[in-house]
Amino acid sequence: MKAVSRVHITPHMHWDREWYFTTEASRILLVNNMEEILTRLEQDEEYKYYVLDGQTAVLEDYFAVMPESRPRVKQLVEAGKLIIGPWYTQTDTTIVSGESIVRNLMYGIRDCMAFGEPMKIGYLPDSFGMSGQLPHIYNGFGITRTMFWRGCSERHGTDKTEFLWQSADGSEVTAQVLPLGYAIGKYLPEDEAGLRKRLDSYFDVLEKASVTKNIMLPNGHDQMPLQQNIFAVMDKLREIYPQRQFVMSRFEEVFEQIDAHRNELATLKGEFIDGKYMRVHRTIGSTRMDIKIIHARIENKIVNILEPLATLAWTLGFEYHHGLLEKMWKEILKNHAHDSIGCCCSDKVHREIMSRFVLAEDMADNLTHFYMRKITDNMPQTDNDKLVMFNLMPWPREEVINTTIRLRASQFRLLDDKGNSIPYFIRCARELDPGLIDRQIVHYGNYEPFMEFDIQIEAILPSMGYRTLYIEPHASGKQVPTVKNTEALLENAFWQVEINRDGTLRLFDKESGLIYDRVLEIEESSDDGDEYDYSPSREEWRLTTAQGEHEVEVVHEGWQSRAVIRHRMAIPANLSERSARQQNGYLGAEVVITLSQNNRRIDVEVRLDNQADDHRVRVLIPTPFNPDTVLADTQFGSLTRPVNDEAMANWQTEGWKEAPLPVWNLLNYVVLQEKRNGLALFTEGLREFEVIGDDKKTFALTLLRGVGLLGKEDLLLRPGRPSGIKMPVPDSQLRGSLNCRFSLFSFNGSPENTGVAHQAKSWLTPVQCYNKIPWDAMKLNRATFTTPDSYSLLTLSPTGCLLSALKKAEDRDELIIRVFNPSESGTCDVTLSMSRAIKRCCETDMNERLQAEGHEAKCITEVFRPSQSRTFSIWLD
């Protein structure tokens, strides 16, 4: 009898390090389960394979308490029986940055190499949707195969589970979707009735959807121990399904069969975030915004500030601390698993997630300060007071800088390297106890106080480098007056900002003549959802700050003006009050709008005081445009999405598992444009938006979403069972204060030609300042060499291709530079200018391995395809 299909049974476990349980709870089970797995693989030749969930963090957790098992693991990996990697943790793919995904694979593969070869499959069986840039990232590590569960439907171009998947730049992987999930072979019964009840319907679905008729029956589940009787089960399967072949195999054997049918496979492009057949939780980007915000802030600090700064220091002669950077990277990568960064966990786990972010941020801040100090301490005139300003962007910048200096004087002058007096504005001054500066001063009886000045200056800074100003104590400096008052609320060369009676803003763009009216209205509405999904209540009641009270304060400084608008809203305290139209809850919102001279951005900070439950808070930014699509950035590129998802019209009749809300994720920016005029919205950690309005379109940016349950059943937009489990999570109501920030940037032309992506990265990479004084409690010896007073390592254009990473190579004394084309449709050129002579410049993969001999880059004068990144290794003279 010819076999209907070949059924591949692969023993595995899916290991959530944390979820509704903590990491330590799962570690105890892990130690128990690993002993069973290792023993079975060692003692049973027929038990051929076990997949350790594609993430090396599992091994790291295990070896922390069982280091003596490392030789056993190494022997089994080398024998091909225990299958590990390629990830460090099974990452989310829609909320975390491209560099985070790259580092996840880089550290995961490097961890694997201590034991043997990693599994070369992009294995993400439970992540909530797939970024369209994953094929590009996978190819960067030599991975040409991927396996996942969530996000596909036939509207992507096929109803088959095997296909070719391409990124915008043409990168391609062979994909195997798990249409029924990764756990359909869990705890298989040994009796015929039980097997038929479980598998009859499964086989029909799997065989119908398969091109090759090689179907998968993964034998494992969340935290599931090894199934000891699997061979007895397989014997029973052969008995009751004689028309099918049953084999124990590894995933690679299935892909070999798929590759043999490549000419029959459809080619699909783009992201997979459809919730038709499995839930993808499109609105999980707004759960626990406090965690989302600190996560994005730390990503930016490490990638945009610390690594480039450490690279500058290394090129000047200091050590590049790979070990410290890896430690902080792994702290945040532990939080990048889908449940963890999705924030669909217990309150206790969320506290652990936050503590890892706090630790990583503390490490990043201290190492950043250390590198700035090392560079500054070893300049000429070492003991003189200085202010050193670091620009970690690869083009020169003219910036208004707010910083702080300390000195033992009540007045001072700022001087440049030519002795010219530099103007400044004192924002605030206060007296400091000398023990806060250096306890040794007080120890020897010197109690003369220090002064601390918050100052504002305007400076031109070199690209990817720094500039030094000299501080002369006890001298009268060149202080500037405040900016002049205008008839408008705020005004500069580009914008005129007026306030409406309801507390919203009217923005006049002087260059285009366009008016953006009723900007920064804050909308409050219900959320009857859970940690996975937003869902409105069935008795919705929408309120806005236009219906509440507000007051306004304006502050003018040297080169900046700020307007502070304070809103007070009475709102429903919970869903019951909303249904009864009661308002015993409270939402306070302090909106700070900052306008700098000669700057096209309008910077906004919102400080919320939330004293209510079960609601969503968004800020509305109307535009004069009426486009059908919206552009948002993604990893190493951008993509266009529809303003309205057409599937919303029929999702219930078509039986979708969740409504396909046109609520989308962004990473750093989103753009609405009509003809040549556009408005970009830059955010840090606010990674969820919707475009609303029938005529003129409005950005609706989510600031806060408060819910009280991890999982909840029968949501209006997600019918049926709860996702996860029904567990109280009162911390996820986010009662109390929450600070968030974003910025508005208008432009004329295309986003590529006007450098929207570059402006967003610049906003996310503030100038770093180090104030050198002759006292410090933490002493350091000087280096044997001298650092220059000013320095610029390299320069790239502020339009075209964009710098993604600048670091020292992991395994050799060379620079690693990763650059990408942020456009989704056009090519771009890049020309790198270095201040140091280059001995060699070669292209590498994302794992920093040199490409084939002879492939030397021309100093990175290359053409980049749409949404393509390329990595280069540079050996400096």
N, C-alpha and C positions, 0 to 999 in steps of 0.2 A: 504494500500500500504506500502510495506516495504521500509524504508528510504534508499536512496542511501548513504547518509552521514549525519552526525550530524555537523552542522556548529556553531562554537563557536565564538560569537562576544564579544570581550573584549575591553571596552573603555580604552584608554591610551593616553599618549602623549610622543613623543620622544623630549627630551629637550636638544638641544645643548646649553650649557651655552654661547658659543661664536663660531663664524665661520667667515662668511663675515660681521657679525654684532658683536657688543661688548657685554660683560656681562651685562653692564648697560642697553643696549637696550633690551636684553632679560628679564632682571629683571622687567622692566615696564610691559611687556606682562604677565610675570609670576604672578605678583600681581593681575592683572585683571582676568587672567584665573583661578587662585586658588580660588578666591571668587565665581566664577560660579561653580566650581567643588564642593567645600565644601557645598555650598547652595543646590545644586541638590542632593548630597548624604544625606544631613540632612533631606530634605523635601520629597524625593521621595523613598518610600520603594521598588518600582519595579526596580529602578536604583541601581543595587546591588553592582557594583564594579567599581573601577577606579584604574588603575596601574600608579603610579607616576614615571615611567621610570627607576625604579630600582636603583636610586641614591639619597642619602640623601643630597648632595650638593644643590639640588633643594630646599629642605626645608630650608637649611641654608641661601640661598639667600633670600628666602621668609621671614623668621623670622627676618632677619636683618632690615626689614622695617615694618613687621607686627607681632611683638612678641605677641600681644594680641590674635593671632589665635592659639597659641600652644594648649590650652585646646580643641579647636574644632578638631584639627588634632588628638590629642591623643584619643578623644572619637571615632572618625571614624576609626582609626587604630585598636583600641581595639575591635570595632564591626566587623572588618573584611571587611569593605567597601572600605576604602582607603588603598591601598597596596603599601608599601614602602620597599626600600632596595633590595638586600643586600649591594650594592656598596656605596662607598662615591662618586665616579665619575665613569662613564662608561669607563673603562680603555682600552687603547690599550693593546694587548697581545703579540706583537712580538718585540717591541722596548724597553719596560720598564723591569726592573729586577724582579726576583721572589719576593724579599722582598718588592718591591713597590706594587705588586699585592696583597701580603698578607696584607700589611698595609691598602690598599684600602678597602679590605673586613673587616678587623678588625675594622677600624674606622667607616665604614658604618654600620656594625651590631651593634656596640656599640651606635651609634647615634640613630638607630632604637629602641633600647631597652628602651629609654626614653618615647616612645609612645606605644610600643607594639611589637609583633613579626614581624621580617622581612620576606619578601618573600624569601623562601629557594630555589631559582632557580638562576643558573648562567646565568643571563639575559644580553646579549650583542648583541642587534639587529643590530648594525651598525658598529662594529669594523672591521678593515681591515684584516681579517684572524684570525685564532684561533691557539694559541700555543698548541702543543701536551701535555704540562704539565698541562693544565687547569683541567682535571679530578682529578689529584693529589691535586692541590691547593683547588679545591672545596671540595673534601672529607675531607681536613684538617679543614674545617668549618662545617662539617656535611651536606654539600650540595650534593645531589645525582641526580640533574636534571639540564639540561642546555638548553637554547634556543638561537639560533643565526641565522644569515642570510648568511654571506659571507664565501666562501672558499671551499665549497664541490663540488665534482663532482663524477660521477659513478666510476672513476678510483680509488677511495679510497676503494671501495668494495661493494657499494650498490647504487641503484638509488632511494631508498626510503628515506623519510624525517624523519623517526623515526629509531633510532638504538642505540646500546650500544657503548659507546666511552671509550676507555681505554688509560691511560698513560703507559709509559714504565715499571713502577713499579707494574702495575696491578690495580691501582685505576680506578674506573669505575663510569660513570654517564649515565643516560638515556638522550638522545639528541633528541630534536625536532628542525629541521631546518625550517626556514621560506623561502621557495624556491623563493617566489616572493617578499620578503621583509616584513617589519613591517608596511607598510602603504597602503596595498591593500584595506582596508576598510575605507580609509579617505574620508570625505565629501561625503558619500553615497547619491546618488540622491533618490528622493521619487517616481519617475515615472518609469513605467515598461521599457520603451525604454532605459532610462539611466542606469538602473540597469542591464539589459541584455547586453548592450554594454560593460559595465565594467566587469561583473562577469561571463558571459558564458564561456569565454576562461580560466578565472582563475579557475573555478570549475573543468574543465577538467584536468588541470595541477595538482591541489592539490589532487584531488581524485585518479588520476593515481599513484601519488607518495606516497600515504598514506597507511600504513599497516592497521591501525585501522579504517580508514574512518571517524575519528574525525578530522575535518580540522578547521583551524583557519582563522578568518577574523578580524584582529586587527583593531579596529575603532579609528584611530588616525594617527598623522603625526608630522613632525617637527613644534614645537611651535603652534600646532593646538589647538584651543579652543574646548571645549566640544560640541559635536553635539547634539543640543537640541531635534531634531525630530527623534532620533534613534528608538523609539518604533513604530512610523508610518512607518519608513523604514522597520523594521522587519515584520510588518504586511503585507506590500507589497511583501516582499521576500517570505513569506509563501504562499501568493496568487499565485505568478508566478512560484514558485518552490515547488509544493506540495510534491514532492518526497524527499525533504530534510527537516530536522528538524533545526530550528534556535533558539538558546538559547543565552541569555546573561550569560557569565560565566567568571571565572578567569582561568588563565593558569593552575593552579593545577588540574582542572577538566579534562583537556586534558591529563595530565601526568598520572592521575589515569587510564584512558583508555589504554594508552601506556603500563603501567606496567602490565595490565591484559593480554597483548600480548607479554610478554618478550620472550617467547620461539620462537616467530616468527621473532625476530629482529636479524639483522646482528650485528656482533661485529667489530668495526673499531678501528684502532690505529693510533697515530701520529698526525701531524699538518694538518690543513686545510687552504691551501693558493693557491688554484686553482682559476683562474679567468675565468673559462669557462662559467659559467652562471651568475655571478655577479662580479663586479670589486673588486679586493683586493689590487690593487696598490702596487705591490711587491717592487717597487723602492722608496717608500715614505720615506724609512729610510735615504735618503740622501738630502731631502729637508731642506733648512735652517740649514746647518751644524753648524752654530754658536749656534743655539738653541739646537741642538742635543748634542753638545759637553759640554755646560754648564750643561745640564740636567744630563748627565752621571757623570760629575765631582761632582755634588751635591749628587746624589745617593750614590756614593762611599764615600764621606765625611761623610754622616750621618750614613750609615750602617757599613762601614769598620773602621771609625775613631771615630766619636763622640759617638755613642752608646756604643762601648766597653770602651772608655775612661770614660764616665759617669758611667759605671758599675764598673770600677776600683775604681773611686772616691767614689762610694756608698759603696763598700766593705770596704773602709778605714774609713767610717763614715760620708761622706758628703751626701747632699740631691741629689736625682735623679730627675731632672726637667722634669717630664712627660708632663706638660703643654706646656713648651717651645718646646719640641720635637714634640708634636702633632701639634703645630702651624706651624712649618716649614714643617712637613710632609704634612699637608693639603695644604700648599702653592704649593708644587710641584705636589700633587695629582690632584689639579685643572688643572694642565697642562698635565695630563696623559690621558685625554679624546682623542678619536681617531683623531679628527680634530686638537686638540691643539698640541699634541706631534707629530702628523703627519706633522704639519706645513702647512696645506692646508687652510689657513685663510687669512684675509685681513692684510695689513701691520700694521694697527692700532692695531689689535688683537695680532699680533706677538710682537709688542712692549709691550703690557700688559703681554703676556706670559713671555717675557724676564725679565720684571720688577719683576714678582713673583719669578723667579729663582734667580735674583740678591738679592732680599730680603731674600730668604731662605738661600742662600750661606752666606750672611752677618750674619744671625743668627747663622748658623752652625759654621762659623769661630770664632765668638765672644764667643760662648758657649764652643767651644773646648779650646780656650785660657783661659777662666775662669776656667775650670776644671784643666788644667795644672797648672795654678797659685795657685789655692786652695791647690792642693797636694804639690806643691813646697814651698809655703809660710809657711807651717806648719811642715816642716822638722826641725831637729836640726840645729843649726848654721843659724838661720833664715835670718839674715841680710847679710850673706856672698854671694858674687857673685857665681852663679852656672850655669851649663848647664845640664838640665835634658832631657834625650832622651827617648821617649816613643815608644815602639814597640807594636803595636796593632794587631799583628799576633800571633797565638797560638803556635808558635815554636820559638826557639832562632834564631837570625839572626846576621850574620856578614855583615855589610853594610859600604859602602863609603857614608858619610853624608855631604851634603853641607848645612851649616846653617849660622846664623848671631849672633854675640854677641855685646853687648854695654858695655862700661866701661869708667871710668874717668882715663884713663891711656893710654900711647902710646905703652906699651908692657905688656905681660901677660904670665903666665904659666897655663897649664891645668894639674890637678892632679886627680888621681883616689882615691877611698876610702882608699887605703893603702899608699897614699902619693907618688905614682910613677908618674913621669912626663909623660904625654900623648903627643905624637907627633901630630902636626897639620901643615896645609899649609894655608897661607894667600892668598886668591884669590884676595881680594881688600880691601882697607881701606879708610875711609873718616871721616871728622870731622862733628859733629852734634851740632846744637844749643841746649843748655841745656833746653830751653823752650819746645822743642819737647819731652823731657823725663818727666819733671815735672815742670809745670809752677810756682810752689811754689818756686823752686830754684831761678828763676829769680826775683820773687816778693821780695825776701829778698836780692837782689843785688849780687848774686853769678853767674858770667858769665863765669866761667871756662868751656871750651867746653868738650863734650864727643867724644869718638872715636867709630866708628862702623866698625867692621871687618867681612867681608865675609870669612869664613874659611871652610876648608875641613878636615875631620877626618875619620879614620877607626875604627869602634867600634863593639864589640860583645855585643848584647843586650839580656836580658832575655825574655822568651816567655810571651806574654800578660802582659806586665809590663813596668818597666822603670829602668834606671840606671842614677846615678848622677856623673858628673864631677865637680870639684871645680876650680874656676877661681881665680888665685892669681895676682892682678894688680901690676904693676911696677916691675915685675920680668921677666927675660929673659926666654922665653919658648923654648921647643924643636921643632924647625921648621924643616920640611923635605924638601928636594929639589924636583924639578919637576921630574916626571917620565922620564926615559931615552928615548931619541930618538931612533927609530928603522928604518931600511931600508924601512919597510912598512909604509903606511900612518898611520895606527893604528895597535897596536898589544897587545895582552895579552896572558894569558895561554891557551885560547880556540880558539881565532880568529886571523887571519892575514888579514887585510883589505887593499886592493890596490885600486887605482882609475884608471879607464880607460880614454882614451883620450876624450871620449864623456861625461865625468862627471858622469858616472855610476860607481858602485863599483863591485869589485871582492872579494868575501868573501871565505876564505879558512878555513874550519872547521878542526882544528888540530886533534881532536879526531877521527872523522870518515874518514878524508881524502877527503871529498866531497868539491866541488867547486860550489858556487852560483855566477853566472856571470851576469853582466849588471843589478845589483840590484839598486833600487831607481831611475829608469828612470821615469820621470813624463810625463804622457800622457794627451794631451788636445784635445778634440773633441767636436762635436756639441751636443746641447740639444734643440730639437724642441718640448719638452714636456711642462708640466705645474707643479704645485705644487704637484700633485698627482703622476705623472709618468714621468720617463725618456723616451725619444723617440728621436732617431737620426734624423737629417734632411735628406731630400731626396738627398741632395748634400753634402754628408759627406766629410770632409777633416780632417784627423788626423795628429796632430803634436806632437812632443815630445821634451824634453829638450836636447836630443842628437843632435838635429838639430839647437840648439841655442848656446849662449855663456855662459861660466861659469868661475868662479875663485874659488880658494881653499885657505883656511886658516886652519892651524893646531895649536892647543893650548894644551900644556902638563902641567898638574898640579900634585898635590901630589900623588893621587892614581887613577887619571883619565886622559884620553886624549880625545880631541874633534877635529873633523874635521868639518869645516863649508864650505859647497859648495853653492855658490850663482849662480843661473841660471837666465838668462834674455831671454825671448821669445817674439818675435813679433807674434801676433796671430790675427785672425779676430775679429773685434770689436763687430760683431753681425752676425745673420744668413745671412743677405744680403751680407755682406763682404765675408763670407765663400763661398757662392755660386759664387761670383765673383773672388775668390782666392786673396782677398786683406787682408793685415795684418796691420791695423792701431790700433789694440788693443795691450794690454801688459799683460804679466803674469810674475811676479817675484816670485822666490821660493828660500828661504834660508833654506837649509837642514843641520841640526846639528846632527852629529852622535857622540854618547858618548860611550866610552869603559872604563869600570872600571876593575881594577886588580881583578883577581880571580872571574870573573863574566861571566857566559855563555851568558848573554843577550847583544844584541846590541840595545841601546836605540836611538830613532830617534825623532826629533822634526822638523816639517815643518812649516815655516812661509810664507804664501802666500800673495802676493800683486796682487789682481785681478782687472784689468782694462778692462774688456770685459763682454759682455752679452751672454746669451743663449749658454752655453757650460758646459761640464763636465770635471773635472780634477781628474785623478786617479794616484796613484803611483803603479808601477809595481815591483813585487818581484819574479823573476824567481826562480824555484827550479830544481834540477836534477831528479825529480820524475815524474812518469807518472801514477798516480792512476785514477780510474774511479769515486771515491767518495772523499768527503771532510767532515771533522768532525768540527762541530761548537758547541759552548755551547749555552744552552738555560736555562730557569728558572729551577734551581735545577737539572741540568743534562746536557746532550749533545745529539746530534743526528747526524746521517750520512745522507748526501744528495748527489744526483748524481752531478758530475761535469757538465753534460749536461742534461737538461730536455728533454726527448724524445718527449714530446708533442709539442716542438717547430717546429718539422718537418711538422705537419699538422694542426696547430692551426687555420689558416685562413679557410681552407676547412671545418673544424669541427665547425666553427662559434664561437670561443672563444670571450668573451667580451674584453679580453686583452691578449697580448702575454705572455706565461709562461716563461719569461726570467729566465735563471738560475742565477739570481742575488739574493743573499740570505742575510738574516740578521744574525748577531751574537750579542752577548752581550759583552763578554770580550776577547774571543780568538777563533781562527780557526786554523786547523791543516791539513797539507798535509804530507802524509807518504808513503813510499815504503819499504816493508819488515820492518827492525828494525829502519831505519833512518827516522827522521821526522823534519819538521820545523813548529813551532807554531808562529803565529802572534798575539800579544796582542794589543788591542786598547782601547782608552778611548773616547767613543762617536762616533767613526767612525764605524758605525754599519751596513755597507753595503759592500759586496764584491762579486766578481765573480772569478771563476777559468778559465783562458783562455789558449789557446795553444793546438795544435794537438798532439804534442809529449811530450816534457817536459812541465810540468804545471807551470803556473805563477799566483800568487795572483794579482788581480787587486782590490786595495782598494780605494774606492771613498773618495776623500778629499773635493770636492766642486761640487755643481750642481747649476747653475744659470739659473733662468727662470723669465719671466716677467708677467705671467698670472696665476691666481688662477686655472681656468679651461680653457681648450682649446679643440676644436673639431678636429676630423679626424687626430689623431696622427698616425704615421706610425705603431706603436705597439699597438695602442688602437683606432680603428676606431669608427666613429659615433659621438654621442653627446659629449659635454664637460662633464667632471666630475665637480661637483659643479656648479659654474657659471663663465662666462667669465668676469673677473674683473682684471684690471691692479694691479700688486703687484711689483713695481719697487725695493723695498727693498730685494726681493727674488733673485735678481741678485747677491747679496752678493759682491758688489763692495767694494774694500778696503782690509784691512788686515784680515787674518784668521789664527789662530795658532792651530795646532793639533799635537798629539803625538801618537806614537806606538812603539812597540819593537819586536825584532826578538829573538827567543829562539830555538836553535837546541837541539835535544835529540836523545838518542839511547835506544830503548825499546818501551814499550807501553806508550801512554799518561798517563795512570793511574799509572803505576809503577814509572814513572819519575816525577809525580806530576805536569803535565802541568797546570792543573786548579789551583793548589796551587801557582805556580810561577806567573801566571797571577794575582791572587788576591794580592800576595805580591807586585808586580809591581804597582798595583793600590792603595796600602796602604803604602805610604812612611812614614818613621820614622818622628815623630813629635818632635820638640825641643822647649824647653822653657828656655829662658835666664833670670834668676833671678838676679836683681840688687837692691840695697837699695833704689831706688827712683821709684816712680810711681805716676802719677797724680791722678789715680783712687784708693783711699785708701780702704783697706779691713781690718776688724778686724780678728784677728787670732782665730782659733778654740780652743776648750778646750782640744784637744788631739793632739798628735804628729804623723806625718806620717813618715814611714821609708825612708831612703835615696835610697833604691832599693827595688823592689817589683816584684813578678811574681804571677799572680792569677791562671793560669791554663796552661796546655800544651796538645796539640794534635800532631799527627804525620804530617810531611810535605808531606806525600803521603797518599793515601787511601781516606777516607771520609774528607770532607772539611767543615769548619765552615761557616755558612751562617749568623747567627745573634747571638749577645751576648748583652743582655739588662736586665734591671730589669723588673719583671712582672708588668703588669699594675695595678693589684688589690691586691697584697700581697708582702711581703718582701722576695722574692725569686728571684734567677737568672733564666733567660730564655736563653737556649742554643739551637740553631737550627743547625743541621748538616745534610749534604746530600752527597750522592754518586754521583760523577760527571760522572761515567761511564754509558754508555747506554746499556752495555751487561753483565758486571761482577758484582758480589757482592763485598762488602768491609767491613772490620771490623773497629771499632773505639774504642780506649781506652782513656778515659779522666783522666788526672792527675791533681788534685787540690792541691793548697798550703794550703788551709783551710779545716778543718774537715767538712764532709758532714753529716747532720742529716738525710736528706731524699732526694731521687732523684726519681721523678715520671715522666712518660711520659704524655704530654698534647697534645691537638690538636693545630692547628695553631692560634686559638683564645685564647690560654693559659689556657683553661679549663682542669682541671685534668681529666684523664681517670678514668675508673672504679676502685673502691677500690681494693687494693691488687696488682695493676699493678705497682710495683716499679721497676725502671731500676737498673741494676747493675753498678751504677756509669758510665753509658753510655759505657758499654762493650757489644755492640750489633752488629748484622749483618744487613747490609742495602742492599736492593734489588737495581737493576740498576735504576738510576735516582730517588731514593727515598729520601725524607727528613723526619726527625723525630725531634720533639721538646720536650725538657726536662725542668722540673722545679726543681731547686736545692735549698734546704734550708740549708744554711751554719750555722755552729756552731758559 
